[in-house]
Amino acid sequence: MRILWVENHAEFARLAGRQFLAAHELTVVPSLLAARAALSGGTFDAVLLDYDLDNGKGSTLVEFIRGLPVRLAVVATSAHEEGNAALLAAGADAACPKTRFADIESVLQSVVTRK
């Protein structure tokens, strides 16, 4: 699976990516601007999206993602329930809090198969 992960904590992304997402083709970007560029120029099956980013809130990216010609699965990956709730309200398909990131594979499989 090709996954875009919008996450500004590089160390968490590196460790969690290696531990939980190694079977996938993973592209990690730290900002909304970099995410828009990656989505405009690449093909992905899913987007993992943090809420609190350095240059804005992840929820603002959901509308952009929903406007793309291909339907992508979007998984909220905030450490805070409020952030995940905001991403779900904006249109994310599911949430996998960072505290339960060991569940990310099953969450991804469930949202990608129903998209």
C-alpha positions as CSV (number, residue, x, y, z in Angstrom):
1,M,0.0,0.0,0.0
2,R,1.3,3.5,-0.8
3,I,0.8,5.7,2.2
4,L,1.3,9.5,2.7
5,W,1.9,10.3,6.3
6,V,1.5,14.0,7.3
7,E,3.4,14.1,10.6
8,N,5.8,16.8,11.9
9,H,7.4,14.7,14.7
10,A,10.2,13.2,12.6
11,E,11.4,10.8,15.4
12,F,8.0,9.3,16.0
13,A,7.4,8.9,12.2
14,R,10.8,7.2,11.8
15,L,10.3,4.8,14.7
16,A,6.6,4.0,14.2
17,G,7.1,3.8,10.4
18,R,9.8,1.2,10.8
19,Q,8.0,-0.7,13.5
20,F,4.4,-0.7,12.2
21,L,4.4,0.4,8.5
22,A,7.5,-1.3,7.1
23,A,5.4,-3.5,4.7
24,H,4.2,-0.4,2.9
25,E,5.6,2.3,0.6
26,L,5.7,5.2,3.1
27,T,6.1,8.9,2.2
28,V,6.4,11.2,5.3
29,V,5.9,14.9,5.0
30,P,5.9,17.4,7.9
31,S,3.6,20.1,6.6
32,L,0.3,20.9,4.9
33,L,2.1,22.5,2.0
34,A,4.4,19.4,1.4
35,A,1.3,17.2,1.7
36,R,-0.6,19.1,-1.0
37,A,2.5,18.9,-3.2
38,A,2.8,15.1,-2.6
39,L,-0.9,14.5,-3.2
40,S,-0.8,16.6,-6.4
41,G,2.2,14.8,-7.8
42,G,1.8,11.3,-6.4
43,T,-0.5,8.3,-6.2
44,F,-1.5,7.0,-2.8
45,D,-3.9,4.6,-1.3
46,A,-4.2,6.2,2.1
47,V,-3.3,9.3,4.1
48,L,-2.3,9.2,7.7
49,L,-3.0,12.7,9.1
50,D,-1.9,14.4,12.3
51,Y,-4.0,17.3,13.6
52,D,-1.4,19.6,15.1
53,L,1.1,20.6,12.4
54,D,3.6,23.4,12.4
55,N,1.8,25.4,9.8
56,G,-1.9,24.6,10.6
57,K,-4.4,22.0,11.4
58,G,-4.6,18.7,9.6
59,S,-8.4,19.1,9.2
60,T,-7.9,21.8,6.6
61,L,-6.2,19.1,4.4
62,V,-9.2,16.8,4.4
63,E,-11.3,19.0,2.1
64,F,-8.4,19.1,-0.4
65,I,-8.1,15.3,-0.2
66,R,-11.8,14.9,-0.8
67,G,-11.6,17.1,-3.9
68,L,-9.0,14.8,-5.5
69,P,-10.3,12.7,-8.5
70,V,-9.5,9.4,-6.7
71,R,-11.0,8.5,-3.3
72,L,-8.2,8.1,-0.7
73,A,-8.7,6.6,2.7
74,V,-7.9,9.1,5.5
75,V,-6.9,8.0,9.0
76,A,-6.6,10.6,11.8
77,T,-3.4,10.0,13.8
78,S,-3.4,12.7,16.5
79,A,-2.1,12.0,20.0
80,H,-5.2,14.0,21.3
81,E,-8.8,12.9,21.2
82,E,-9.9,16.5,20.3
83,G,-7.6,16.4,17.2
84,N,-8.9,13.0,16.1
85,A,-12.5,14.2,16.7
86,A,-11.8,17.3,14.5
87,L,-10.3,15.2,11.7
88,L,-13.3,12.8,11.8
89,A,-15.7,15.7,11.7
90,A,-13.8,17.1,8.7
91,G,-14.3,13.8,6.9
92,A,-11.5,11.4,7.9
93,D,-12.6,7.7,7.6
94,A,-11.2,6.5,10.9
95,A,-8.9,7.4,13.8
96,C,-5.9,5.6,15.2
97,P,-4.5,7.7,18.1
98,K,-0.7,7.6,18.5
99,T,-1.2,5.9,21.9
100,R,-2.7,2.9,20.0
101,F,-0.5,3.1,16.9
102,A,0.1,-0.7,17.1
103,D,-3.4,-1.0,15.7
104,I,-2.6,1.1,12.6
105,E,-2.4,-1.9,10.2
106,S,-5.9,-3.2,11.1
107,V,-7.3,0.4,10.9
108,L,-5.7,0.8,7.4
109,Q,-7.0,-2.5,6.2
110,S,-10.5,-1.7,7.3
111,V,-10.7,1.8,5.7
112,V,-8.9,0.9,2.4
113,T,-11.2,-2.1,1.7
114,R,-14.3,0.1,2.2
115,K,-13.2,3.2,0.2
